[in-house]
């Protein structure tokens, strides 16, 4: 798919190699992308990444990853800072959104852009804040252990209850990506939460962190803290989940910036009270 735009802009589907450049742009914006994030989302939808070029040079980017027949997620909406205000972003946006077809599209956008997103049909669902800091390692949490291949089916089923789409293909890649470490908690013989920690440009990223209760999430955080070995963690918390906000504040994490979760239409019901940390602001 290619689309001509203003001043010679050509928008086309991006390759994973192209996305290394975009990952650098995201890092420059302070988004702290996980080092292996994009590869897992390319596994989910390799046709969902778009890059705009002028004279062969990358100038803009966006991803619209289709997760199901009903749901897609938009992220990585970027224009090189020295080339903003020329219409490159809007042209790239319009080309990429066509990839979603009739699906409801979600995004996590900076609050300042909320009005612009609303003009494109997005409505606010809730706000999310990134909390960052080091969590002191404590006693080994009860019921928590590192996940193994035998846990894949249970994690996939649990994840489906906490997300607006089933995503087994994505999870198979995400849980086994280089540097990603996954922990599970069992209560009364059943899975009551799971969490992933992964290397990023700056602080280690947490996501997802899905748990039945604050106690389950707290136990998983203890395992994440031990895995971080004193390093800083960053977790993106839906502010609508007051138990999650109370927990990260209890652990001494501090908010750094806020985003707005917005949708173009209805999404499948999911257990938002279990979402203590979203998978990725950039990709859903």
N, C-alpha and C positions, 0 to 999 in steps of 0.2 A: 504494500500500500504506500503510495506516495501522493503528496498533495502540495501544489505550489502555493506560496504565500507572498507577503509583501517583500519588496526589495530583493527578489531572488531567493527568498527562503524556500527550501524544499524539506518537507516533513516526511519521514519514512520510518518504518519499523526499525528498532535498534537491535543490535546484537549485544551479547553479554560483554564483549570487548568494548563496545561503545559505552556501556554503562559504567565502566571503570572511570571514565572521564566525568560522568554525571555524579558518581559517588564522591569524587573530589570536590565538585561544586557543593554537594550537600554538606560535606565536612566543613567547607569554608563558611557555610551558613550557620554552623554550630549545631547541626542536627545529630551529629555523632552516629552515623549509620554503622550497623554491625558489619564486620568485615566479610561475612558470608551471606548476608541477607538477600542480596539481589539474586544470587544463584538459585536459591530455593524458590523465589517467586517466578523466575524464568521457567523452572520445572513446572510450576502450576499453570502458567500461561505465557509461553514464549512469544506470542504475538502481541502481548499487551504493553510493550515498551516502545516509545516513540522519541525520535530525536530530530531536531530541526537544524539544517545546515545552510549557511550562506557561503558560496564559493568553496564548498567542500569542508568548511570549518564548522564544528558544532557550536550552536548558539543558544539552543533551547531544548527542553526535555520534559517528558511527562510519562507516567505509567497509568494504565487503566487495566488492571488485572481482573479477569473474569474468574470468579470463584464457583459459580453455579449458573444454572439457566436463568436465575432470578436476581443474582447479586454480583456486583463488581466493586472494586475499590480503586480510587484515584489517588495518586501520590507523586512525589518527585516533580512537582510543577515548578520548573526553574528556568530562568533566563539569565545568561551571563550578565553580571552587574553593569558592565560597560556598554551593553547593548539593549538595555531596558527602555521602554517607552516608544518602541518602533513597531509594535503590533506583532512581534514574533511570538510572544506568549499566547495571545488569543488564537492565532492561527494554529499553533501547535495543539492547544486545548481542544479546538473544534474538531480537528482531525482525529485525535485520540478518543474523544468521547463517542465517536461513531462506532468504535470497536465494541462498546458495551451494548449496542443495540437497544432493546427495550428493557434492559435490566435496571433495577434500582442501583444507583451508584452512591457509595459513601466516600467521605474524605475527612481528614483531620487537618484543618487549616488554621493559620494564625488568626487570632480574633479580629485583627485590624482588617482582614480581607473578607469578613463574614458577609458584609453587604454586597460585595461583588459576587460572591458565590450564590447569594440568594437570587441575584438577577439571572443566574444560570439555572435556577430551579432547585437549589439546595436549601433545606430548612434545618435549623438547629435542633439537634437531639439532646446533647449535653456537652459540657466542657471537660477537658482533660488537662491535667498539669503534670509536668515532669518533676519528679522528686529525686534528688541526688545526694549521696553521702556514703560514708563508710559505716557499716553495721558491725559492731563488735561481735566476734564469734563467742558463742556461749556453749552451754552443754549440748551434747548431741541430742537432737530433737527426737522424741518418740514417734515411731511409725513412719519415719522418712528414710528413704534410701535412694541411691542412684538408680535410674531407670535402665532397663535392659530390653532386648528385642521382644521378650515375652510380654512386655507391658504395652506394646504398640497398639493392639486392638482396644484395650481399655482406655488408653489415652485418647485415641481417635474418637471413641464414643463419647467420652467426657467432654472433649473439645467441641463436638457438634452441639452439645447442649449450651455451650457458652459463646457461640459465634453464630452469625446469621446465615452460615452455609456449612455444609459438610466439606472438609478439605483433607481427605486422606493422602492424596498425592503430595500436597504441600508438606504435611506433617512428616511423612516418611523422609523427605529431604531435610526439613528443618531440624528434626531431632538427631540426625546423624551428620549434620554439617560440621566442617572443621572447627574445633574449639567450642562447639555448643555442648553444654552439659545439662542434662535433664534429671529432675528429682521428682519422685512421686510420694504421696502420703496416703496411707491406708488407715481407715478407722472402722473398727468392727468388721474387718475382713473385706472391705470394699474401698475402691479408690475414692478419696475425698479431696483430691487436689493434685495439680502438677505445676511445675515451674521450669523455665529454661533460662540459663545465664549464658551470655555469649560475648566474645571479644569485640570491641568496637574501637573507633579512632581515639576516644578518650576514656571515660569511665566505662566499666563493663555494663552491658545492657541486660535488663531483665525483661523477659516477655516470651510467651505469655506467662502470667501468674494467675491461674484459675483455682479457686478453692471453695469448698462448701461454706466454711465459716472463717471468722477472724483467727480462731485458734489454729485451724489448718494452715492458713496463710502465714501466720507467725512461725509455725514450725518449718514451713518451706523456706521462709526468709532466713531462718537460722542455718539451714543447709546451704543456701546461697552465700551467706556471709562467710561460712567456712571455706567454700569454694573460691571466694574472692580473696581470701587470705589477707584481709586488711585493706584491700583496694576499694575504691569508690564504686558504688552501684548507681545506675539510673533506671527508674521505672516510671512508666507513663500511666497515671491513675485516673480513672473516670471520677470526676468530682461528685457525680450523682451517687456514687457508692460511698456513703459517709463512713462506713466501717473500714473501708480501705484507706480513706484519708486519715482517719484516726490512727490506724496501724502505722503508716509510714511516719506520721508525726511522732508517735510513741517511740519509734526506732531512731529518731533523730535526723531523718532525712528532710532536706529543705527544698521547697518549690523553686524552680528556676524560670520556667516559662509555661504559658498556657496555650492550648489550641481548642478549636471548636469542632466537635464531631457533627457532621451534617449529612443528610441523605436527600436524594431526589424523590423518594417515595417510600412506601412501606417496606420493612424488612421482616424476615422471619423472626418470630419471637425467640428470645434466648435469655438465659439466666444471667442478667446483668449484675445481680447481687453477688455472683461468684467471680466477677471480673475484678481482680485486685491489681492487675497490670495488663495492658493490652499488648498484643504481639509486636506491633511496629506502627508508629505514627505515619511512616512513609508509605507503608504497603498494607496496612489493615491488621 
